[in-house]
Amino acid sequence: MTYLIQQHDTQKTAEQFLLSNGYSAALIRRLRRTEHSILKNGSPIYTTHRLNEGDTLSVTLPEDHGSENILPIPMDLDICYEDRDLLIINKAAGVPIHPSQGNHDNTLANGIAWYLGEKGETAAYRAINRLDRDTTGLLILARHALSACILSEMVRTHAIRRCYLAAATGLVPPEGVIDAPIARAGTSTIERCVDFERGDSARTHYRTLCYNPDTNCSLVELRLETGRTHQIRVHMKHIGHPLPGDFLYNPDYRLIGRQALHSWQLDFIQPIKKEPLHFEAPLPDDMRPLFGMDLPLALYSQRSPLG
């Protein structure tokens, strides 16, 4: 990474400049431990060194050796976008994002390790937004430490706009905001519930696109203002419209064999090039029959009007 120092950054230390450009304190510590990783006008400097207008600051990011404990396994990946800094994947249902106890070789991490290996590349596995195993749709993967730092901060500050499509049981009101804190349900490590006394704040905006009386399902567009575990699933149950096929919150599999939830649209600024990016993934085939017809493209092929 190479930066030309502008007048407004004059007299900042190298560390202050890097922090203002998205580098985390942890990444800067790694750079300090790597010889010649930070150069000013071609010469190595300490992070306490002050910068002047017209200086060229060059940063060599720590080398990625991949995640050694992740076994590369061939997988059919739907890659929507790829550049030097990130990948956008349209994740299939039934695929966990991370390895876990008892499941080390059937995860997206294994597929990504194989995909990069086939191209002669390695990178640590860095999933930015979380999707449950049975949720389909768009997922961001950072390809190096700096893009991971910037994208993670964008998630924390709600700078990544995330819209979902869900099938919900019943006729959902035309639109609204669900403002209900979420906490663990009892002693469960997995299940969540609305809890106004001990829950963390959670807000979900929704808009109903259509309703099919034959299946008693509404197609609902949702935008997350926060990112709590199972937020959409818990919030829709809270307002009396749970997702069909949800093994935790509505285990009714007559219509679909998984929770009917899809990560539909992502909007954010490319972390390094600073260009606006927009992605969308069409409603998956297993959700379309819930509405008894070929849904008009106008319902889900344009940018969401939700906030």
N, C-alpha and C positions, 0 to 999 in steps of 0.2 A: 504494500500500500504506500502510495506516495502523495504527499500533501504540499501545496505551495502556501506558505504562511501569508495571511492577509493582515492588513493594518489592525483590524479589530482583535487579532490574536497576538499582537506584539506584546512582549514581556510576560506572556504566559509561560509557565514551565512546560516542559514536554509532557509531564504527567497531567497537568491541568488541560492541555490541549487534547490529549488522548481521551481523557474522561469526557470532555465536551463533545467528542466525536464517537461516543458509544462504547469505548473500551471499558470493560469492568475493572475494578480494582484487582480482582483475581488474575485477569489476563495480563494486566500491567506487571504484576509480580512475576508472572511467568516470563515476560519479556526481559525483565531485569536479570533473570537468572540465565538468559541465553546471550552468549557473546555476540556483539555486533548486530543485535536485533533492532536497535534504534540508531539511525544515522541522521546527522544534520549536515547538509551539503557534502555528503559522502564520508563524513567522519563520525565515529561512534561517540555518543554522549550519554550522560546520566539523565535520568528522568527529572532531576532537579534543574537541569540546564534551561536557561531562558531563551525564548525564540524571538526573532525579529522579522519584520515584514520583508518578504522576498526570499526567506530561507526555504530550502526544500527539506522536508522531514520524510525519511523513508523508514517504514516499519516492516520487518520480516516476521510474519506470524509463525508461532510454534508449529513444527511439522506434525501433521496428523498421521498416526500409524494405524488408524482403524481401531475398532473395539475388539481386542484379542479374544474375549470370551464369547463373541457372537459368531456362530458357525454359518458360513455362506451357503445358502440353499436356493436353488432355482425357484423362481416364483413369477407368475404372470402379473406384471406390474403395469398399471395404467398411469403413465407419467404425463402430466398435463403441461409441465413447463420445467426447464432446466437451464441454469446458467452457472457461472463459477461460484456463486454465493449461496444458492438455494435450489431445492427441488420442490415441486408441487405434485403430490400424488393424489389420485382419486382412489381411495381405499375401498376394498371390497368388504362385504359383510363376513363375519367369522374370523377375521384376522386381527389378533392382538397387536398393539404397537410395539410393546417391549416384551422381551423374554421374562418369564416368571418361574417360580418353583413349580416343577412338573411340566413346564412348557418352554423348552429351550430351542426348538427348531421349527416352529410353525408361526413365526411372527414376522411382521413387516421388517424388523431389524435384520433378520436373516436374509430376506429377499433383497434388501438394499445392499447388504454386504456382498451378495453374489453379483448384483447388477454393477456395482463399482469395480469389483474384481475383474469382471469380464472386460472392462474398459482399461484395465491396468491401473486403476486408481484405488486409493484408500482414504477413508475419512471416518472420524468418530461419528457415531450415530447420535443425532441431535434432533429429536422431534419437538417442535415448538408449540403447536396447539394439540390438545389431547382429544382423542376420539375413543369411545368405548369399543370393545371388540366387535360388537354387532352393529355399530353405527357406521354407515357408509359415507363416502364423500371426501372433500378436500382436506388435505393435511400438508403442513409446511415442515420441511426438513432443512436445517441449516447445514451448509457444507464446510464451514470452518468456524473457528472460535469467535472471530469478530462478528460475523453475521448472526451467530447464535446469541451473542451479547445484545446486539441491537434489536433483534427480533423478539427476544425474551422481554426486553424492556418495553417494546411496543405492545406486547400482550398485557404487561402489568399496567400500562397507562391507557389501555383501551384504544390504542392507535391502529389496531387491526380490526377491521369491521367484519364480523362473522355473521352470516345469515344461514339458517337451516330451514329445511322443509320436514314436516312431520305429519303423519296421519294421527288424528286424535279421535277418540271415541265420542260420539254424540255431535250435536250441532253446537259448535263453538261460537261465542259472540263475535261480531264482525271484527273488532280489534280491542286492544287493551294493553295494560302493563301489569305484570305480576310482580309485586314487591313483597317478597316473603323470605325471611332468613332461613338458611339451610344448615342443619347439623347432622352428626351421625345419629342413626336410629338405635337407641339403646347401646348395647355393647358390640353391635355389629361393626366390623371393619370395612364393610362394603356398602351396606344400605344407608340411605340418607332420608331425611324427613324435614318438613317445615317445622321450625321451632322458634317461636318469637322471643323466648327467654335466653337461649344460649346459642342460637344460630348465627352464622356469618351472613352479612347483608348479601342479597341476591335479587337482581332485577332482570326480567325477561319481557321484551316487547313482542307482541304477536299481532298477526292479521290473518283472518280466515279468507282463503281463496275460493273454496268451493265445498259443497257437501253432497255426499251420495247417500240417499235414504236407504238404498238396498243393503249397504254394509254398515250404515249408521256411522260413517267416518267423515270427518272434515279434513281437508288439506289445509294445513296451517303453516304460515311463514313466520319464522321466529328470529329475533336478533338478541344476542346476549349483550347485556351491559356489564355483567360480571361473568366469572368463569368458574363457578362452583362445581364440584363433582356431581354428576347426574342432574345438573340444574334444570334442563328442559324436562326431563322425565319426571322429576319431583314436582316441579311447578305445574305441569299439566295435570298430574294426579291431584294436586292441591285444589285446583279449580274445578275438579270433577270431570275432566276429560283426559284420562290416561291414554298412553300410546298402546295400541294393540300389540301383542307379542312381546311385551316387556316382562322378562322372567322375574324381575324384582318387584315391580310396581303394578303389573296387570298381566299375570301369566295366562292370557287367553290367546291360544295359538290357532284359532279357527280360521283367521284371515291371513296371517303371516307368521313365519317361524322365528322372528326376531323383532326387537323394538323397531318400530317404523320411523326411523330418524335418519336424516341425510344432511351432511354438511354441504350446503348448496353454493354459497358465494363467499369469496374472500376479496377484500379490498385493502391494500396497504401500500406504503412507499418502499420500493426496493432499497434494502438497507445500505448498500454501497453506492449504487448509481443514482439513488434518490429520484427514481422515476416512478410514477404511479402505476400500480399493477392491479388488474381485475381478473378474477377467475370464477368460473362457475361449472358445476358438474350436473348434468341432467338427472332428473328423478330416476332412480334405478328401476329395473324391470319388475322386481318383486313388490314394489309399492304401487305401481300404476293400476293393477287390477282392483285395488281397494276402492277405486273411484268409478269402476264399471264402464270405462270409455277411454278413448285416446284423449288425454287431456290437451286442451288447446295450448299451443306453444306460448301464447301470450301470458299464460299463467305463471310460467317459470323460466322464461328465456330472456327476461330483461332484468336490469338492475333493480333490486328491491327498493321500494320507497320508504322502508322503515328506517328512520334516523340515520 
